[in-house]
Amino acid sequence: MLQITKTKAFRISAVVALLAALYALGGFVLAPRMLRSALVEDLSKTLGVTPAVGEIHLNPFLFRLEIRDFSLAAPGGQKLLGFGRLFVDFELSSIWHRAYSFADIDIDSPFVNAVVTHDGTLNLSQLTPKTPPAKPPSEKPPEKTGPLPAIRIGSFNVSKGLVAYEDHSRPSEFAARLEPINFALANFTTGAEGGRFTFTASSKLGERVEWHGHLSVQPIESDGEFQIDGLHAHTVWEYLEDRLNFLVNSGTIDLNATYKFSLRDTLDLQATVSRIAVNDLAVKPKDADDDWITVPTLLVSGTTVDLSKRQAHVDSLSLTGVKLVTWLEPDGSFNLLKLAQFRPPPPSAAAVPPTSTAAVPPAAAAAPPVSGTPSWKFDLRDLTLQEATVSVEDRGTSPAAKVLLAPLSVKVDGVSLDLAKPVTVALDARIDHTGSLSASGDVTPQPLSANVSLKLDGIGLDAVQPYIAQHTSMTLMSGRLSGDAKVRYGATKPALEVAGNVSVAGLHTVDNALHDDFINWDRLDISGIIFQHDPDRLDIQQVMARKLYARVIVEPDSSLNVKRVLAGPGATVVAPSPAGSNTAASSKVSAIPPPAAASPSMPTAIRKIVLHDGQANFADLSVQPNFATGIQSIEGTVLGLSSKPNSRAKVDIHGAVDAFSPVDISGEVNVLSAAPYADLSLNFRNMELSVFNPYSGKFAGYNITKGKLTTELHYEVEGRKLDAQHHITVDQLEFGDKTASKDAVSLPIKLAVALLKDRNGVINLDVPVSGTLDDPTFRLGPIIWKVFVNILEKAVTAPFALLGALFGGGPDLQFVDFRPGAADLDTAAAEKIRTMVKALNERPQLKIEVPIAWVSDLDRPASVEARLLIQVREAQSAKAGRNKSPADARDFEQLDSSAKVELLTQLYAKDVGGEPNFPPEVTNVKTKPELAAAKADFLEQALREHIAVTDGDLTALGQRRAVAVQQALLTETQVDPARVFLVVNDKAKNQDGKVRLELSLK
């Protein structure tokens, strides 16, 4: 036995066994302890956290390491991250593979608990290594790291992972968990071939993320597929809740995409998102119970993004079944815009140090794009909105105006960032279940141009009744709007062109006060409309009205129902003066000034107007018994209406009064030009005079028992001159009983009628009327006066028209402008005063107030300059008197700097006292000319500061201005001085550098 132990083989075997035992002891026992010590002690010192490690097993023969229950905890005891088990199987083949080779790396149950505290700090930031001591300046900077070491991993698996995130820095705390998280990487190397990976994660709500593909790190490249299933929109909203003004309670998001990523010399990313689907999304304000926006289906397909080419493309974006609830508030705001109001994030001292903004230059906040970088290109081939429902209200009216668009479909093709490319648009919508609207065409955003076709069919007009109720006293009961149009808009002239047809069927309106029909028609067709803007023109081929009906009523207070209805609710309609108080029976009438010249009107033409089976009813409720009649079966045409001055439209209209008395209107007119023209004949035949008993009883004092009336009226209007001929035939007029009317004329009516009748019982009267439309002169009796009473009423009750003709200077006539510091009237102001004098002469009841006012910011500096200039000129004159004649004295501004200094120094000594004490910035000037100029500037400013313009001086200036206006109003005029008042007020302002006084009329 001893011999064996002494053999060489035994000794070698013993050494090997001993070494193996020592290796086993070190691997199985010592290495785990050393690793535990390193993990527990070194990590605690380096990171400032508390590590915890469970069992550690190392197999030195199989090169396998297993660590269980590892975690890192914050000082407060909260676990930051860790895992349940780490298993590493290192392979001896690393020797011949010349790479660190691992058969398996498994991580079971890893977890990360990320928490943002109330001050905005992330708890994981505690894992940042403690700052090492600063290296001495003499130390060389570390050399650049080389390539990654060669690594081969057969299988790298992460299973049952957990990521928990909490944010306590927000007003509403947010928490989310992803579990289980699984990751698998197979046959990975750090070389170009990389390896395949798979990543999956889920949430407790069933949301799932799946990502698989290829990954390499040298170079950094990856390609693969990415998929999100069932992401709840509420999850996204919940994180952004504090910054959003709306609530999302439902909706899911699905996404499928592939990508290629590379980071070599530049970052390159190519992504293809085959599908983005949003389902059952509902949005409403946080303080509302009902959803404002509902999106059952939103689908985006065929999206591609190429980062290197800076291009993005979307094949299709479609929305189906969208529901919008929209309205305008009374203040004009749009309710959906409230959803887009973002709240600023809460301030976080930890996230943004207060002093950090001062260190960042303004340019850093918005760095300009890199020169030469191409702009992004984006296009959307197809945008589709289908089966949408849009509820629209205008709550600025009472009741609210409501319109329902359902179903609404919109299709847009060719959307891109190139705004010069046209976009094709198509729209179809049902309106309030009865009407429809369709539009299609091309629109170019920049420069804006459009070529669109529109079609309307049966749109109910009762929806606009709330707007009509705001401005009239009638109710639109029914009406259907239809039509079609082609609209072109663009930079080429005409800028806007509209061609089409419009019709309104079944219009029915009611007078709110009388609860009776006002204006109705069976159908109104306007065809062949051609409108253009810039230059403006309107051309209408034909206007056809079928069964047009209108009711005109003189109400008990003698006002017209038309005025009352169109005046709107609550408006006061002034009734005409009683007949007995009017002086229209006189053969002469006060002159009426001609209206101001109108601006050129838009060229307008209406080729044909057709009336078919129309009716107009008239009633007078101001007389007792009430009077009522009507014109029925109105037929006729108006051909060739035009705004051209020499155009003549042919009129041929006929009907019947009470069915048996024919009425016809024929001739030529021009009512669209600035100078109206008419050559019309109006004939009323076989009218029963007994119908007019209410008038004869009131004004004549007798009822009519018998008689017929025929009138032949002829009107010529040209050059605003009126020539009218009235031939009146009364056949077999007989009066009955006398009435007790207080308005009856005190004339022997029966005697007059007897004298006028011929032996056939016929009375023929020829009543001429001539004059101008601006100054009509009547030479008729009470009958003709009654015809023109409305014209007289307008002339008497329209003082504002007279005032407009009187002033004639427009809205600025009341303003008089002065130069700052001055009180003299310039040419423009004098012309305004002359116009005002004319107005005061024509309206002696008016009184005028002239303000005593000034503008301190303008008048005070100007007064200082004026006084300084006077002092300088006086000093120059005094000096010139000593040395030479004043005529030889040059202007101050023409003096050289030395002469200015000499003159200003004298003024300074006189006004301020003593020699001027020039500051260093003046005395330090080296060159003599510049020194003299600096001294002159200093002396001028010092003298200005010494000049004091008091409020009393400004008051005196205001008085001089008021007196100047007063003298202009009264000098060599017929204005009574008692009508001109000088008033101390503040009616003065700065207007383009001048002092503007505002005159007032009383």
DAWOHU-V760795 format. One record per residue. D_CENTER is the distance of its C-alpha to the mean C-alpha in whole Angstrom. Layout:
# DAWOHU-V760795
<<D_CENTER> <D_CENTER>>
This chain:
# DAWOHU-V760795
<<110> <110> <111> <107> <105> <107> <106> <103> <101> <101> <100> <97> <96> <96> <94> <92> <92> <91> <88> <87> <88> <86> <83> <83> <83> <80> <78> <78> <79> <78> <75> <73> <74> <73> <70> <69> <70> <68> <65> <65> <66> <64> <61> <61> <62> <60> <57> <57> <57> <60> <61> <63> <65> <67> <70> <70> <72> <73> <76> <77> <79> <76> <73> <71> <69> <68> <66> <65> <63> <61> <58> <57> <56> <54> <56> <55> <56> <53> <54> <51> <53> <56> <58> <60> <62> <62> <65> <66> <68> <69> <71> <74> <73> <71> <74> <74> <71> <70> <67> <67> <67> <66> <67> <64> <62> <61> <59> <59> <56> <54> <52> <49> <48> <45> <43> <41> <42> <40> <40> <38> <42> <43> <46> <47> <47> <50> <52> <51> <54> <56> <55> <59> <60> <59> <61> <63> <62> <65> <64> <63> <59> <60> <60> <57> <58> <60> <59> <59> <62> <63> <62> <63> <62> <63> <61> <59> <57> <55> <55> <54> <52> <49> <46> <45> <42> <41> <38> <39> <37> <34> <33> <34> <37> <37> <40> <40> <44> <45> <48> <50> <49> <52> <52> <55> <55> <58> <61> <59> <60> <58> <59> <57> <58> <56> <56> <54> <52> <51> <48> <47> <46> <45> <44> <45> <42> <43> <41> <43> <42> <45> <45> <48> <49> <51> <51> <52> <52> <54> <52> <49> <48> <47> <46> <46> <44> <41> <41> <39> <40> <38> <36> <34> <31> <32> <34> <31> <29> <32> <32> <28> <28> <28> <25> <23> <21> <22> <26> <27> <31> <32> <31> <34> <33> <36> <36> <38> <39> <41> <41> <43> <43> <45> <45> <48> <47> <43> <41> <41> <39> <39> <37> <37> <35> <37> <35> <32> <32> <30> <32> <31> <28> <27> <24> <23> <22> <25> <26> <25> <28> <27> <25> <21> <22> <25> <26> <30> <30> <28> <30> <30> <33> <34> <32> <34> <33> <36> <35> <38> <36> <32> <32> <30> <30> <30> <31> <30> <27> <27> <26> <28> <28> <25> <24> <20> <20> <16> <15> <13> <14> <15> <13> <10> <10> <10> <14> <14> <12> <15> <17> <15> <16> <19> <22> <24> <27> <30> <32> <35> <38> <40> <37> <35> <38> <37> <38> <37> <34> <36> <38> <35> <34> <30> <31> <32> <29> <27> <30> <29> <30> <34> <35> <35> <34> <32> <29> <28> <28> <27> <27> <26> <29> <28> <25> <26> <24> <27> <28> <25> <24> <20> <21> <18> <18> <16> <18> <17> <20> <23> <24> <21> <20> <21> <21> <23> <22> <26> <27> <24> <25> <23> <25> <23> <26> <26> <23> <24> <22> <24> <21> <23> <25> <24> <23> <24> <22> <24> <23> <25> <24> <26> <25> <26> <30> <31> <28> <27> <24> <25> <23> <24> <24> <23> <20> <20> <17> <18> <19> <17> <20> <20> <23> <23> <25> <24> <26> <26> <29> <30> <27> <28> <26> <27> <24> <22> <25> <23> <21> <24> <26> <23> <24> <28> <31> <31> <31> <30> <32> <32> <31> <30> <28> <29> <28> <28> <26> <26> <23> <23> <20> <21> <22> <26> <26> <25> <22> <21> <24> <24> <28> <29> <30> <29> <31> <31> <34> <35> <33> <35> <34> <35> <36> <35> <38> <41> <40> <41> <39> <37> <36> <37> <37> <39> <37> <34> <34> <32> <33> <33> <30> <29> <26> <25> <23> <24> <26> <26> <28> <29> <32> <33> <36> <37> <36> <38> <38> <41> <42> <40> <40> <40> <41> <42> <43> <45> <44> <47> <46> <46> <42> <40> <38> <36> <35> <35> <33> <30> <30> <28> <30> <31> <31> <35> <36> <39> <42> <44> <48> <51> <53> <56> <54> <53> <55> <53> <57> <58> <58> <56> <52> <51> <49> <45> <43> <42> <38> <36> <35> <32> <30> <31> <30> <28> <31> <32> <35> <35> <39> <40> <39> <42> <42> <44> <46> <44> <45> <44> <46> <46> <48> <49> <49> <50> <53> <56> <57> <53> <53> <51> <51> <49> <49> <49> <49> <47> <47> <47> <45> <43> <43> <41> <39> <37> <36> <38> <41> <44> <43> <45> <43> <46> <46> <49> <48> <50> <51> <53> <53> <55> <56> <59> <58> <56> <53> <52> <50> <50> <50> <47> <44> <41> <38> <35> <36> <36> <40> <41> <44> <46> <49> <50> <52> <52> <55> <56> <59> <61> <59> <61> <61> <62> <59> <58> <60> <57> <57> <61> <62> <59> <59> <63> <65> <66> <65> <65> <68> <68> <66> <64> <61> <61> <58> <58> <55> <54> <51> <50> <47> <47> <46> <45> <48> <49> <53> <53> <57> <57> <60> <61> <64> <65> <68> <70> <68> <70> <69> <70> <70> <69> <66> <65> <62> <62> <59> <62> <63> <67> <68> <71> <69> <72> <74> <71> <70> <74> <74> <72> <73> <75> <78> <76> <73> <71> <68> <67> <64> <63> <60> <58> <55> <54> <52> <48> <45> <44> <48> <49> <53> <55> <59> <59> <60> <58> <57> <55> <54> <52> <51> <49> <48> <45> <44> <46> <44> <41> <43> <44> <41> <38> <39> <35> <36> <39> <37> <35> <38> <40> <37> <36> <34> <31> <29> <30> <34> <34> <34> <37> <36> <39> <40> <40> <43> <44> <45> <46> <44> <42> <42> <39> <40> <43> <42> <39> <42> <44> <41> <41> <45> <45> <43> <45> <48> <46> <45> <48> <47> <44> <44> <42> <42> <42> <40> <43> <40> <39> <36> <38> <36> <37> <40> <42> <42> <43> <46> <47> <47> <49> <51> <52> <52> <55> <57> <57> <58> <61> <62> <62> <64> <66> <67> <67> <70> <72> <72> <71> <70> <66> <65> <66> <63> <60> <57> <56> <53> <56> <58> <59> <58> <61> <62> <58> <59> <63> <61> <59> <61> <63> <60> <60> <63> <63> <60> <59> <63> <65> <64> <61> <60> <58> <56> <57> <54> <55> <59> <58> <57> <60> <60> <61> <59> <56> <58> <58> <55> <54> <56> <55> <51> <52> <55> <52> <49> <52> <53> <49> <49> <53> <51> <50> <48> <48> <46> <49> <49> <45> <46> <49> <46> <44> <47> <48> <44> <45> <48> <47> <45> <47> <50> <48> <47> <51> <53> <54> <52> <53> <51> <52> <52> <52> <48> <47> <46> <46> <43> <43> <39> <36> <34> <34> <31> <31> <29> <29> <33> <34> <35> <34> <36> <34> <37> <37> <39> <41>>
